[in-house]
Structures are given as structure tokens and as C-alpha cells.
Amino acid sequence: MSESMDKVVQVGEAEVLPDLGDFPIDDGILAKFPPGTKVVSANRYGLSQWTITARLHVRFPDGQTNRYFLKTAKGEVGRRLMEGEFHAISALHNADNLFAPKPHAWGKRSGPGPETYFFLLQYIAMSDRFPDPNQLCRRLAQLHRNSVSPTGKFGFHIGTCQGRTQQSLGWESSWTTLFTKMLKHIAQEDNKTNGHWEALDQLESRIFSHVIPRLLGALESEGRSIKPCLIHGDLWEGNTGTTFDTGNIYIFDAASFYAHNEMEIGDWRCFYNNIHNKVYTRTYLKNYVPNEPKEEWDDRNRMYSIYYNILYSVNHGSQGTSIRQVAFDDMYYLVDKFAPFTAGEGPPRLDESQRVAFPTEADHTATKFGSAESSAYAAKMRAGVGS
């Protein structure tokens, strides 16, 4: 549609060109722009599992134009999603304005129908190709190293969302305390969503009472300390983009909070993402070496991946059953290493006949773009074979 159309319709305090796309723009959205702003076009754009997305093109009263990426979601879950992402992206953008798009506003849509919330941010034309490991990991390490918690503590001022699930944050002086609170919350949500599993409950109790205090507590004992680092919180390849014009990598769809920096790449251990390719983890560790005790880095990475895998189980329900089993196996591994049960005390382990295959449609590596390493491991998991 031509941008030279001069016929406009008055909507609230802003002007909108009629019938310029397939995505309706209402007063609630328009109120986030100066009076007299004209909508040039608004069209559905991109794919999202939890939200409806669009690209909005506006002309301001001074004649300047700009494009925005627009997300909407319904109900209380939608409010938490939009508010949380606005604050997460704001923190990332403020820390590095060339690593995260600039957020514009969030709010509630007007008009009839169910309550619906939205989030507006800077539109950047990007490719969805896999991020370059060197650039991504260098800039991610720089973000982690340079970011400063506003309270000096771990956490965040609101509960950001990973998928459609809100995280249990707030502020804590101890990383061990915050991580325990976060994992307990997600374990409770998993129990609500997927049902009680007595063996998993026994392992979780052991993880909380023995393993986390020992494994993560070592980061903050014997004179050691770790800094709260701003992390993205849901960093897989689908939440990155590479600009067409400069090749600059941006990160988005964030679930940010201030954490131990190694928490970020616990998500990269998850086999169903292409960022599982070890080149990413190896490259990150070249830019930000593991904390002491270094010999326990892989165990901490396994612990952090448990959090992301339980979250996956919560967000995907029955489709995530096999991932819940991966978390079970990883918990048992850590219990065996750091706080083993006495003979006959522990819950039964999974046998191969009990394993559920991971669905191909949920596997991001099951494409022609998947790395050989990630694809092979994912194929093993789809067959229901334990790690």
C-alpha cells in the first residue's frame, strides 16, 4: 500500500490510515505514540509459540517514520509475558545498546474482547541464521563481565518469563539461595502441570538439601565470591538474529535476571537446540573462564541445565515428558556424585522400557541446518535412549 495516501481516520488522539494491513491497531497501542501519529501499515510478522506478533510502521507528526516489532498475548499470562520482557530487554539494552533492540513500551490493548497486552520494541531487519560463535560468545561474555546489579544482589525486580512460565526472582544476597528458590518454584509448577512423580520428588528433595548447598555453595565459600551478572535467561539460537546490513548479532525474547554467569550457558547443554553444538560453549569459556572450583564446572553446567529442562517440561506438558526424564537422570548423576543415597534408600532408576521418545517436531536440530553433533544426540533421544 502506498505511503502517499492522505486520507486518514481519527482514532483517539492518533491518526491511522485505514485497511493498511492484517493486524488491528487500537487506542491502547496508539497511545504509546505522539498525538497525530499515522499508522502506515501493520501486518502479522514472524512466528511465536506464546504470542501473536506483527510489524508496525508509523509516521510521526514531523514526517519521520519508524518501524516496530509488536507482540501481544491474552490474559494474566499475557500481562506477565509483556511486562517481563519489556523490563528484561530494557536491562539488556541499557547494558549494551548494540546487543539488544531498544524497547519502546508495553501496555494493555483497548476495545472489546478478552484482556490483551502488548510489547513494542525497535524493529531490526535480521537473518535467522545461526549466530557466529565468536561474535556471540565474545559479546555475551562482555555483557556478563560489564553488567552491574542495581542492588548488588542476585535476582530481578520483577518475575520475568521463560516461555509462558514466570520465574521466581526477587533479590537475594546469595546465588545459592536464589537458585534454590528458582528451582523449587519450577519443580512445583512441573508437579502441577505434569503430575506427581514420587521418584523425581525424592531426587529433588536431595538436590535441595544436599547437592545445591555443596555444589553451588562452593562458589561462595573459602574466600570465593561471584558477581551478579545480567543474563539473557533463554538464549538459544531462535532468540538471536544477525543484521543483514552489518552482520551484528542481536538477542531478544529475554527472561533476564542477575545470576551467576555460568547459568546462561546451562541452556546450551539442552540437546534439542542447535546451540547445543559444543563450539558455542568452548568459545564462551575462552572469553569467560569458569569460576573456582574449575574442576566442578561441568557439574554446575549440568545443574543449571536441569533448571532449563524442568522449565521445558512445564511449558510443553506431555510433549516435554522425555525432557523431564533427562532432568531426572541428571539429578541422579549429581546425587550419586555429591550426596549418594545409602544402599536401598534411593528411588528406582529409569529403565529403558520406561523412556519416552522426544518428538521430532519439537527438536530444533531436526532440520538441514542442525549440527551433526546436536542432530546425532537428538536422534538418540528421540529413540528413547538415555544419555
N, C-alpha and C positions, 0 to 999 in steps of 0.2 A: 504494500500500500504506500502511495506517495506521501512523503512528509510535507508536501506543499499544500495539503488540504487546509483551508482556513475556516471551515465550518466547525464549530465546537459546541459542546453541551456543558452547561454549568452543573457540576456535581460538588455539593458542599462549597468549600472555598477554593477548590482547584478545578481546572478545566480539563476535559478529557475528549479526545477525538472518538467518535462513535465507531463501533464494529471494526476495531483495528487489531483483531487477534482472537484467540480462543480461550483466553484466560480473563475472567471478570475482575475488574479493579474497583474497589468500593471506597467509601469515605474514610474508613479506618486506615487504609493504606495511603490514600491521598493526603491525609492529614500529616503525614511524615515529610511532606514536601512543602515548599513555599506556596502561598496562595497564588493562583494564576498558572501553576504548572500544568502543562498539557501532556497527556499520555500519547505518545506516538504509536506504540504497539505494546502488546502484552500477549505472549504466547507460551504455551506449555513448552518446557525445555528440560531435557535430561531425565534421568530415572532415579528414583529413591524408594527404598523399601518402606520407610516410615512416614514420608511426607509427599506432598504434591509440589512440584517445582515449576518455575516459569522464568522467562527473561523479560524484563520490563525496560522499555525505552521511553524516556521522558524528555520534554523540552521545558526549560525553566523560563521565567518571565523575561530574563535578559537575553534569550535566544540561544543560550548554551544548551547542549544536550548531554545526556549521560545514560548509561545502561546499568541495570542492577539485576542481580540474581535474587529471586524471590522464592521462599519456601513457606508452605502453610501446612498446618496439622490441626486436627479437631480435638476438642475436649480438654480435660485437665492434663492428660498426657501431652497434648499439643502445646499447652502453655509451658509445661516444664521443658519440653524439647526446644521451643523457640527462645525462651528466656535463657536457658542454659547455654545454648550455642552462641547467642549474642554475647554473653559475658566471656565465654571461652575464647571466641575469635577476637574479642576486644583485647583480652590479655595477650594473646599471641601477636596481634598486630602492633600493640603498643611496645612489645618486646623486640619485634623485628618487622617493620612495615613492608619489607620485600619478601617475607616468608609466609604471610597470611593476608588474605584480602581485607580491605577496610570495611568494617561493619557500618551499616547506616542506621538501622532502627529495628525494633521489634514491637509488636503490639497485638491488639485484638481487632479482627475484622468486624465491620458493622453489617447491619442488614439481618434479614430473617434467617432461620435455619439454626443448626447446632453451633455452639460457640466454636469459633475457629481463630487460630492465632497465626501470626506471620513473622518472618525474619527477612530483612533486606540487607544485602551486602554488595560490595563492589563486584561488577561483572568483569571477568578477565577471560579472554579467549585462550583456551588451553587445550592441549592434546591429552588424551588419557593413556598415553604410552607409559611403560614402566619408568619410574624415576631413575635417573642416573645415580648409582650408589655413591659415587664420590661426592657429588654436589649435595645430595640429600643428607648424607651422614655428616659431612663437614658442617653444614648449616644447622642440622639438628643438634650436634654437639655444642655448637656455638650458642644456640638458644639455651640449652641446658646450663652451660657454663656461665652465661652472662645474665640470665634472668634472676630477679631478686624478689623473694616473697615479701608482700607488703606488711606482713606481721612478723616475719622471721620464722614462721611456723610452716608445717606441712598441712595441705588441705586447700580449701577454696571457700569463698564467701557464700556461694550457693551450691546446690547439688546439680552438677552437670550430668548430662545423659549419655550413656554409651548404648547405641541402638535406641530402643524406646524405654530403656531402664534407667531410672535415676540412681546415681551413686550416692552413698552416704559419706559426706565430706565434713564440712566444718573445719575447725583449726585445732591442731594438736602439736605439741612441742616435740613429741617422739614419732618418728616414722613407723616404728614397730606398732605403736598404739593406733595410728591412723590406718595402717594396712590391715590390722586385725579387725578393726571396726568395719572397714570396707568389705572384707571378705566374708565376715559374719552376715552382713546385710545381704550380700548377693547369694550366699548359701540359703538364707531364709527365703528369698524370692524364688530360688530354684526349687525349694521344697514345696512352696505354694503352687508353682507352675507345673512342675513335673511329678509331684508326689513324693512321699517319704520313702527313702531307701535306707534301711537300717544300717547296712554295711558302710555306706557313704557317711552317714551321720556319725558312726563310730570313728571313722578316719578324720572327719572334720574336727571332732572334739579333741583328738590327739594333736592335730595340726595347731589348733588354737592354744592348747595348754602347754605343749612341749616344743613343737618344731619351730613355730614363728618366733617365740622368745629366744630360742637358741640360734637360729639361722640369721634372722634379721637383727636380733639384739646384738649380735657380734659386730654389727656396723657401728654401734653406738656405745661400745664398751672398751675397756682397757685403753682409754685415751683417744679412741677413734671418734670421728663425727662425720656426718654427711650433710650437705647443704640441701635445702628445699629447692628443687629445680622445676620450672614451668614445663610441663609435658603436654603433648597433644592429647594423649589418652586413648586414641582409637586409630593409630597410624598404620593402616595397611595401604596397598597401592591404589585402591579405589578412592582414597581420601587425599590423593596428591594429584597435581596437574602440572604440565610443563608448557609454558607460554610459547605460542607459535613464533613470536617476533624476536624474543631474546633468549629463549631456552631456559628461563628462570623457573625454578620449581616453587610452587605454592602448596600449602597444606590447608585443609578446610574440614568441615564436618567434625569439629573437635569436641572432645569431652574433657577439657583441660582441668588440671589442678596442679598444685605444687607437691612434688613427690621426690623420692629417690630416682635419679636419672635413669637407672637400670630398669625401672618399672616400664619405661616407654617401650623397650625392645623385648619385653616379655611377650608382647603380642606377635612378634616376628617368629617365635617358636611354633606358633599355631600352623599346622601343615596345610590348612585349607586356603591360605593366602599365598600369592606368589612372592611376597616379601619374605616368606619363609626361606627362600634361597639364602644360603649361608654367606654369600658375598656381602649382603647388607649388614649382617651382624659383625662379620670380620672387619668391614670398613668402618663401622661405627666405633668399634673398640680400638681402632688405630687412632681415632680422633678424640676418644674419651676413655682412658684406660679403666679397667674395673677397680672398684674400691677394695680395700683390705677387709677381710681376708680374701685375696685374689683367688686362692685355690677353691673357694666356695662360690665363685661367680656363676658357674653353670647350675648349681643348686638353687641359687637365688633366681636365676632366669627361669628355671622350672617352676619355682613357687609363684612367680609373677604370671607365668602362662596359665597357671591354674585359675587365677582370677579371671583372665580373659575367656578361658574355656567355659567356666561356670556361667559367666555373663552370656556367652553364646547360647548355652543351654536354656537360659531364662528367655532370651529374646526369640529363640526359634522353636521352643517347645519340643514336640516329638521329633522334629527334624534334627534336633541337637542331641538326641539320645547318645549317639556314638561319641560325641564330644564330651558329654558328661562322663562317659566311661574312660575317656582319655584322662580327664581330671582325676578320676578315681585311681587310675594306675599311677599317675604322677604323685598323688598324695601318699599312696602306699610306698612308693620308692623313697620319698623323703622321710616317712615314718621309719621305714626299715633302717635308714642311714643314721638318723639323728635321735630317734626315740622309739626303738623297736618294742613291740609287744612281747610279753613273756609267752612262752610256748602255750598254745591253745587259747590265748586271750584275744587275739586279733580277729577281725571279721573275715569271712571267706573271701578269697580272691576270685576274680572273674575267670571262668574257663572259656575256652574258645567257642563253645556252643552257645554261650550267653551273649556274645558280642553282636552288636548291631552294626550293619554296614552304613557307611557315611553316604548320603545321597549325592549322586553326581551333580545334580542341578544346583547344589549348594556349594560346590567346590570351585573356587576361582581359578585353580590351576588346571582344570579340565578344559582347557582351550588350547588353540595352536600357539598362544603366547606364553603358556606356562613353562617354567623352567623344568628341565629334565629331572633335577633333584626333587623339586616340590611335587611334580606330577607323579613320579615313581612312589614317593611316600604316600601321597593322597590315594593312589590306586590301591596300595596295600591296605589303607584304612577303609576304603570303600568295600573291599572284600571282607571286612570284618576281622582283620588280623591285628592283634595287639602290637604295640610298639616295643 
